[in-house]
Structure formats: C-alpha cells, structure tokens
Amino acid sequence: MEKFILLKALTNSEWDHVDFALLPIETIETHLKKKQILASLNGEVDELVIYEDAVVFYASIEDLPERFTSEDYYKEKPMLVELSDQEIEALSKPDQTIKSGQVKFSKEEVTFTGHGKHTNEEYWCSLHWEHVSEFQNIGSPPLSQEK
C-alpha cells in the first residue's frame, strides 16, 4: 500500500476531464525544503518553479475505492489516501497524455501543472501550505528545523 495526498484537479480542456491528482506522500518533505529556500530569499523572489512530474492526474473520482468517495472527499481540503498497486492501476487517466510537469512554489501554496502532449491544454491542482502540516512526517523522516 502506498500513501498519497488526494488533491482536487482541474483542466482548461473543452473535451477532456480530470477530477483529482495523487501526490506521493514522501514528496512532502522535499517540497517543504523548497519552500524554505523560497523563504530564505527574503522577498527577492515571489515564486520558485521547477520542472518535474510530481503528481499524476486521474479522470474520475468514481474509480477510487468506496472508502474514499464520500461527498466531502477532497473538495474542502486535500486528504490522505492509501492505495494498493491494483487500486492505482484501476484508476482511469484523462484521454490526453499529460507531459511537462511543473511545480510552482509561492508563499501561499504549491501548484502542480501538466500539459497535454499534443494540445498543450493545462491540468492543475494546488496544495495550500496551511494543509501541509497535516501530512508532514507521514511516511518520511521529520524535516530538519535548521536555519
């Protein structure tokens, strides 16, 4: 079983659909370290952008096991889910092949963006820093508080 943060996802596509994205829980500490780098720049830079495929986008929330599909599953805030390899394989992805992963760190949130391979349509989701503490230290060693 693997742990993920389930995030509400959106797209600007007129024909494709996306409901959610899964962010592996072990990446939280890495993202927090990058936020610390941004903070250390003392306002000289408002955001930090890196290119990596940090999340995987999925088309239908109905594909998730019933234990995760309550009415408030992730609309108000992200939630922790634990999925087996078989459950992950059963999830449907958008019709479009999503490439060009981008992660943008700002003072308020981290935003994950992908683009359609042939259409350049955008797919995105965000994780607000206020919610990160709920997931910190789950599945990874604690983040060092060194200054």
C-alpha positions in Angstrom: 0.0 0.0 0.0 1.3 3.4 -0.9 0.2 6.7 0.7 -0.8 9.8 -1.4 -2.4 13.1 -0.9 -5.6 13.3 -2.9 -6.0 16.8 -4.5 -8.9 18.3 -6.4 -7.7 18.8 -10.0 -8.9 20.9 -12.9 -8.3 21.4 -16.6 -9.0 24.0 -19.2 -9.7 21.3 -21.8 -13.1 21.6 -23.6 -13.2 17.8 -24.3 -11.1 16.0 -21.6 -11.9 15.6 -18.0 -9.9 15.4 -14.7 -11.2 15.0 -11.2 -8.2 14.6 -9.0 -4.5 14.1 -8.7 -2.3 11.9 -6.5 0.8 13.4 -4.8 3.1 10.7 -3.2 3.3 11.5 0.5 7.1 11.0 0.5 7.5 14.2 -1.6 6.0 16.5 1.1 9.4 16.9 2.9 11.1 17.7 -0.3 8.5 20.4 -1.2 8.8 21.9 2.3 12.6 22.2 1.8 12.0 24.1 -1.4 9.5 26.4 0.4 12.3 27.1 2.9 14.6 28.1 0.0 11.9 30.5 -1.3 11.5 32.0 2.2 15.3 32.3 2.6 15.4 34.7 -0.4 13.7 37.3 1.8 11.1 38.5 -0.7 13.7 38.8 -3.6 11.7 36.2 -5.5 7.9 35.7 -5.2 7.9 32.1 -6.6 10.2 29.2 -7.4 9.4 27.0 -10.4 10.9 23.5 -11.0 10.1 21.0 -13.7 9.2 17.6 -12.6 6.2 15.2 -12.8 5.3 15.4 -9.2 1.6 14.3 -9.4 -0.4 12.0 -11.6 -3.8 13.2 -12.8 -6.9 11.0 -12.9 -10.2 11.4 -14.7 -12.9 10.1 -12.4 -13.2 10.1 -8.6 -15.7 7.3 -9.1 -12.8 4.9 -9.8 -11.5 5.2 -6.3 -12.4 2.5 -3.7 -15.7 3.3 -1.9 -13.9 4.2 1.3 -12.7 7.4 -0.3 -15.7 8.6 -2.2 -17.8 10.4 0.4 -19.5 13.7 -0.6 -16.7 15.8 1.0 -13.8 13.6 -0.2 -11.4 16.4 -1.0 -13.4 19.4 -2.1 -12.7 21.5 1.0 -9.2 20.3 1.6 -6.8 17.5 0.5 -6.9 14.1 2.1 -4.6 11.3 2.8 -5.3 8.0 0.9 -3.6 4.7 1.0 -3.9 2.6 -2.2 -2.6 -0.7 -3.4 -0.9 -1.2 -6.7 -4.1 -2.9 -8.0 -6.2 0.1 -6.9 -3.9 2.5 -8.6 -3.9 0.5 -11.9 -7.8 0.6 -11.8 -7.9 4.4 -11.9 -8.7 6.0 -15.3 -6.5 8.8 -16.6 -7.5 11.7 -18.8 -7.7 10.9 -22.5 -4.9 13.3 -23.1 -1.3 12.2 -22.4 -0.1 14.7 -19.8 3.6 15.9 -20.1 5.7 18.8 -19.0 5.2 18.7 -15.2 5.8 22.0 -13.5 5.8 22.7 -9.7 5.4 26.3 -8.7 6.2 27.3 -5.1 4.7 30.5 -3.8 4.2 31.9 -0.3 0.6 30.6 -0.2 0.7 27.2 -2.0 2.5 24.8 -4.2 0.8 24.3 -7.6 1.3 21.3 -9.8 0.7 21.8 -13.6 0.8 19.4 -16.5 0.2 20.0 -20.2 -1.4 17.9 -22.9 1.3 16.3 -25.1 -0.4 17.3 -28.4 -2.7 20.1 -27.4 -0.9 22.0 -24.6 -4.1 22.0 -22.6 -3.5 22.6 -18.9 -4.2 20.3 -16.0 -3.5 21.6 -12.5 -4.0 21.2 -8.7 -2.8 23.1 -5.7 -1.8 22.3 -2.1 -2.0 25.2 0.3 0.7 25.4 2.8 -1.8 25.6 5.7 -2.8 21.9 4.9 0.8 20.6 4.6 1.3 20.2 8.4 -1.5 17.5 8.4 0.7 15.3 6.1 4.1 16.2 7.4 6.1 13.3 8.8 3.8 10.7 7.4 6.0 8.1 5.7 9.2 10.1 5.8 11.7 11.3 8.4 10.9 14.7 10.0 12.1 17.9 8.3 15.1 19.4 9.9 14.3 22.8 11.6 17.8 24.1 10.9 18.0 27.8 10.0 
